Amino acid sequence: MDKPEKVQVVERIPTARLSVMLRLPLLARRLWRNVCRSSNERGLSLVAALWILTILSVLATQLLHSIFLERRVQANFADRTKYHFAAKAGFEHTIAMLLGDDTPFDSLGEVWADTVEDRIEDGTMDGMYLTYRVDIRDESSKVNINTAEPDTIQRLLNLVGYEDIQSPGQSLPDSIVASRPFRTVRDLARVPGMTTTLLYGRQQQSVGGLTVDETETQNIPGLLEYTTIYSVDTNTDASGQNRLNVRNAEQQQLTQLRANNNQPVFSQGEADSLIQQRDSIENVGDVLGLKAISEQTFDSIRDKIGTEGGDGDEGTVNINTADSNQLQTLDGIDDGVANRIIDHRNTQGNFQNVDAIKDVNLVTTNEFKSIVDKISTTDDEILNGLINVNTASLEVLKLLPGMDESKAQAVITRRESEPEDNQQPQLQTQDEIEGNPFTDIGQLLDVEGIAVDTFEQIAGLVSYRSHGFLIEADGIDAGGRIISSCTGVVDRTGQTVTVKYWRQN
């Protein structure tokens, strides 16, 4: 960081006031000469002189007080200027730290999540230093009010005390959705039906006993505590590779997806089945619900399969007894699809009717867990509104679909626990990471209480990292007082950090 240039503060008395000070003796002599011209007025000369001296003393006192105030203003301005640059130095220091963060995740166990306090040299006084303090908050730990689903907004409003009162007009959640996009969170104040209490929070008194002395005041946060418009992430996997958009990927691209054992997940027939069903894919979690036999394939083989009799009777294939080669004689079924049919009947039992073959899943839970971080449903390079499971609070995690307090607490317990040796992230950074942060969305399936149905709902709504951060930097004097502060939101999705919001206090 460049050493700030020395600033020399020069105190100057305004020219007009300096002129008055220099002329005071001359004015006094002239007044004295005038009162002493007549010998008949000598009796009054002393009184007049005293009045003159009194007036001059008052004027001089006011002038000196004015000079003193100007000195104080100049000193305060100098201090605010110095501590402004101290706060700005803390802000720039934080940006450099975020740029140097080379972990593929962002968690509360990293250095950036701790309050930073440091100092820089005072440019006006040799050997003196100015202190700054910086706090950083992950914007992806909050709900993006511009992208959140209406159900999430409803739960968010309930969290801050909103009561849905039936009225002829539009409900508040619907009004918020209709008013998007917002340029700042405080723009929520313009939404019809929004109240100051909902937006800024309130204080609530709770009585612990029968006496007034036992009454306690509890702060109830408002929407400003839980919402943002700056949560942002890149559409890449943990290794930095672009994710594959399963909504428009070609067969060859799908067959190149590999599980953790480096084996391909989809055969050509399975890739074709996914392509035939992808109109039903809205988020990545929907891939887990796809079937190995699409409706199109089923319609083409319906009359060629059965569940009873020997193979080959009346030209049909018995799906309860056929081996892989026999199943592959059917249109649209290759070895990959055939093996899934066989695995399904081995674990679930024989098919009761031919329609039951449509229950065979296209991908197993473990396979999906290994590829979920590698796929997407959009080609957008930047993703807005994902919630970081490594930094989100219990209250925010509870807002996700399919989540409740116990599941949210299980996520927090997992990320704060001591990792097992085989779970410890392999990092290049020398900084020690506290806890056991998620490094892949698929790891949520390892959390107690997060079943497949819950994972399907949240897979496309969460992330394990962030690229948007709120930075609050303060310049602090020797007594611990905040002299100057600045607040900004930065975006590091590009090669450089971009400041999206800035406020100087």
Salt bridges, closest charged atoms under 4 A:
GLU11 OE1 - ARG71 NE 3.04
GLU70 OE2 - ARG17 NH1 2.97
ASP79 OD1 - LYS82 NZ 3.77
ASP101 OD2 - ARG492 NH1 3.52
ASP106 OD1 - ARG492 NH2 2.78
GLU121 OE2 - LYS3 NZ 3.59
ASP122 OD2 - LYS82 NZ 3.25
ASP126 OD1 - LYS6 NZ 2.34
GLU139 OE2 - LYS142 NZ 2.79
ASP187 OD1 - ARG190 NH1 3.08
GLU225 OE2 - ARG137 NH1 3.51
ASP233 OD1 - ARG465 NE 2.78
ASP233 OD1 - HIS467 ND1 3.28
GLU270 OE2 - ARG340 NE 2.17
GLU295 OE2 - LYS358 NZ 3.41
ASP299 OD1 - ARG302 NH2 3.76
ASP331 OD2 - LYS304 NZ 3.41
ASP355 OD2 - ARG302 NH1 3.96
ASP355 OD2 - LYS358 NZ 3.95
GLU367 OE1 - ARG340 NH2 3.05
ASP373 OD1 - ARG243 NH2 2.83
ASP446 OD1 - LYS369 NZ 2.57
ASP474 OD2 - ARG133 NH2 3.98
ASP477 OD2 - ARG481 NE 2.80
